[in-house]
């Protein structure tokens, strides 16, 4: 699984003009699911997201997690994170999980995150064309892989 985690002041996802998910301060997580991922992979990633200390404490050091600051989490599926553009000009997505595998894992990720996170958990829609808006905070952006 490949995650792009961005600390945001706010973020939202809209599908066909309809708001699908919205958070105030917290984390925007773009989630790419690999063909070899499992529920065990998702469990590890959800724990990592919830405990990642990238919010500032009273001394201005990144020492607090999204749970510590009461932030929301917006999770958006993004198979293009597994786009391989090393050869030619058209990316290959061979490593990305097929929808029949990825959809259940994405839904599992949402359920798992809701069960461990004490704040809002919002989402996009797997496979939909989405408009994602965000205001980076910092900016702080990390890539996490499992």
C-alpha positions in Angstrom: 0.0 0.0 0.0 1.3 3.5 -0.9 -0.1 6.5 1.0 0.4 10.2 0.4 -0.4 11.8 3.7 -0.9 15.6 3.8 -1.5 17.7 6.9 -4.3 20.0 5.9 -6.2 23.0 7.3 -9.2 21.7 5.4 -9.9 19.3 2.6 -12.9 18.1 0.6 -13.8 15.7 -2.2 -16.7 16.3 -4.6 -18.2 13.9 -7.1 -20.4 15.1 -9.9 -20.9 18.4 -8.1 -22.0 16.6 -4.8 -19.9 16.8 -1.7 -18.7 13.3 -0.7 -16.4 14.1 2.2 -15.1 17.1 4.0 -12.8 17.7 7.0 -11.4 20.7 8.8 -7.9 20.4 10.1 -6.5 16.9 9.9 -5.1 14.5 7.3 -5.8 14.0 3.6 -4.8 10.5 2.8 -4.4 9.4 -0.9 -4.4 5.6 -0.8 -3.0 3.4 -3.5 -3.7 -0.3 -3.1 -1.1 -2.8 -4.4 -2.0 -6.1 -5.9 -0.3 -7.9 -3.0 -2.0 -5.9 -0.2 -4.2 -7.6 2.4 -6.3 -6.7 5.4 -3.1 -7.0 7.5 -1.5 -4.3 5.3 -4.5 -2.0 5.8 -4.4 -2.6 9.6 -0.7 -1.5 9.7 -1.4 1.6 7.5 -4.4 2.7 9.6 -2.4 2.4 12.8 0.4 4.4 11.2 -2.0 7.1 10.0 -3.7 7.5 13.3 -0.4 7.6 15.3 1.9 9.6 13.0 3.2 12.5 15.0 3.1 15.4 12.4 1.2 18.0 14.3 2.9 20.6 16.4 3.0 20.6 20.1 3.2 23.7 22.4 6.9 24.1 21.6 6.3 24.0 17.8 7.7 20.5 17.4 5.9 17.8 15.4 5.0 15.7 18.3 1.2 15.2 18.1 -0.9 12.8 16.1 -4.2 13.5 14.3 -5.9 11.8 17.3 -4.1 14.0 19.8 -5.3 17.2 18.0 -8.8 16.0 17.3 -8.4 16.2 13.6 -10.3 14.6 10.8 -9.1 12.1 8.2 -10.2 12.2 4.6 -9.3 9.0 2.7 -9.3 9.1 -1.1 -8.5 6.0 -3.2 -5.9 6.7 -5.9 -4.7 3.8 -8.0 -2.4 6.2 -10.0 0.0 6.1 -7.0 1.1 2.8 -8.5 1.7 4.3 -12.0 5.1 3.4 -13.3 6.4 6.0 -15.8 10.0 4.8 -16.0 9.6 3.6 -19.6 7.8 5.4 -22.3 5.3 8.2 -21.8 2.3 6.2 -20.8 2.3 5.0 -17.2 1.8 1.3 -16.4 -0.6 0.4 -13.6 0.2 -3.3 -13.5 1.1 -3.1 -9.8 -2.2 -1.5 -8.7 -4.8 -3.9 -7.3 -7.7 -4.7 -9.6 -11.1 -3.3 -8.5 -12.4 -6.7 -7.4 -9.5 -6.8 -4.8 -9.1 -3.0 -4.2 -12.7 -2.1 -3.5 -13.1 -4.5 -0.5 -9.7 -3.4 0.9 -10.6 0.3 0.5 -14.0 -0.3 2.2 -12.2 -2.2 4.9 -9.7 0.7 5.4 -12.6 3.1 5.9 -14.2 0.8 8.5 -11.0 0.1 10.3 -10.1 3.8 10.5 -13.5 4.6 11.9 -13.0 1.9 14.5 -9.7 3.3 15.8 -9.9 7.1 15.1 -11.7 9.3 17.6 -12.5 12.0 15.1 -14.3 12.3 11.7 -13.4 9.9 9.0 -14.6 10.9 5.5 -14.0 9.5 2.1 -14.3 9.8 -1.6 -15.7 7.0 -3.8 -13.6 4.2 -5.3 -13.3 4.6 -9.0 -15.2 7.9 -9.3 -13.9 11.0 -11.0 -13.3 13.2 -8.0 -12.4 16.9 -7.4 -10.2 17.0 -4.4 -9.6 20.4 -2.8 -7.2 21.0 0.1 -5.3 23.7 1.9 -1.9 22.3 3.0 -0.8 23.0 6.5 2.9 23.6 6.5 3.1 22.1 4.0 3.6 18.7 5.5 3.5 15.8 3.0 4.7 12.3 3.6 4.8 9.1 1.5 4.3 6.0 3.5 4.6 2.5 2.1 3.9 -0.9 3.5 
